[in-house]
Amino acid sequence: MTSPTNQEPLKKEPSERKEPKKQKNFLTSTFDELKLVVWPNKQQLFSESIAVIIMVSFSAAAIASVSRFYGWAASQIFR
C-alpha cells in the first residue's frame, strides 16, 4: 500500500513546453485524405446514378400524386 504524498507533480514552465508540430497545409491534408477514398468505377457510377434518378422520379411522382389528391379533395369539400 502506498501513502499519499503532499507534493504536486512538477509543472513545466511555459518556455519548457514543446511547441506543437506545424500542421500541414489544408490543401495538402485534403489531397492526402482524397487518396484514401475508394472511388467507384464507371459502371458502378453509371448504375448508381440511374438508381438515384429513378428513386427521385418515383418520390416526386408520389408527392405530386398525393398533392393532387388533396387538392382535388379540398376542391370537392370547399366548393
C-alpha positions as CSV (number, residue, x, y, z in Angstrom):
1,M,0.0,0.0,0.0
2,T,1.3,3.4,-0.9
3,S,0.8,6.5,1.1
4,P,-0.3,9.8,-0.5
5,T,2.2,12.5,-0.9
6,N,1.7,16.2,-0.5
7,Q,3.9,17.0,-3.4
8,E,2.2,18.1,-6.6
9,P,3.6,17.0,-9.9
10,L,6.1,19.4,-11.3
11,K,4.6,21.8,-13.8
12,K,6.6,22.8,-16.8
13,E,7.4,26.4,-17.4
14,P,5.9,27.9,-20.5
15,S,9.3,28.2,-22.1
16,E,9.8,24.4,-21.5
17,R,6.6,23.3,-23.2
18,K,7.1,21.7,-26.5
19,E,5.6,23.6,-29.4
20,P,3.1,21.5,-31.4
21,K,4.3,20.4,-34.8
22,K,3.3,22.6,-37.6
23,Q,0.2,21.2,-39.2
24,K,0.3,20.5,-42.9
25,N,-1.3,22.9,-45.3
26,F,-5.1,22.4,-45.6
27,L,-5.0,21.5,-49.3
28,T,-2.2,19.0,-48.7
29,S,-4.2,17.3,-46.0
30,T,-7.2,17.3,-48.2
31,F,-5.4,15.6,-51.0
32,D,-3.9,13.1,-48.6
33,E,-7.4,12.2,-47.5
34,L,-8.7,12.0,-51.0
35,K,-6.1,9.4,-51.8
36,L,-7.7,7.1,-49.2
37,V,-11.1,7.3,-50.9
38,V,-12.2,4.2,-52.8
39,W,-13.6,5.7,-56.0
40,P,-16.3,3.8,-58.0
41,N,-15.5,2.6,-61.5
42,K,-17.5,3.9,-64.5
43,Q,-20.0,1.0,-64.4
44,Q,-20.8,1.5,-60.7
45,L,-21.1,5.2,-61.1
46,F,-23.5,4.8,-64.0
47,S,-25.7,2.2,-62.4
48,E,-25.9,4.0,-59.1
49,S,-26.7,7.3,-60.8
50,I,-29.5,5.6,-62.7
51,A,-30.8,4.2,-59.4
52,V,-30.8,7.6,-57.8
53,I,-32.6,9.2,-60.7
54,I,-35.3,6.5,-60.7
55,M,-35.8,6.8,-57.0
56,V,-36.0,10.6,-57.1
57,S,-38.5,10.3,-60.0
58,F,-40.7,7.9,-58.1
59,S,-40.6,10.1,-55.0
60,A,-41.5,13.2,-57.0
61,A,-44.4,11.3,-58.7
62,A,-45.7,10.0,-55.3
63,I,-45.5,13.5,-53.7
64,A,-47.2,15.0,-56.8
65,S,-50.0,12.4,-56.7
66,V,-50.7,12.9,-53.0
67,S,-50.7,16.7,-53.5
68,R,-53.1,16.5,-56.4
69,F,-55.4,14.1,-54.4
70,Y,-55.5,16.5,-51.5
71,G,-56.1,19.4,-53.9
72,W,-59.0,17.5,-55.5
73,A,-60.4,16.5,-52.1
74,A,-60.2,20.1,-50.9
75,S,-62.0,21.4,-54.1
76,Q,-64.8,18.8,-53.5
77,I,-65.2,19.9,-49.9
78,F,-64.9,23.7,-50.3
79,R,-67.0,24.3,-53.4
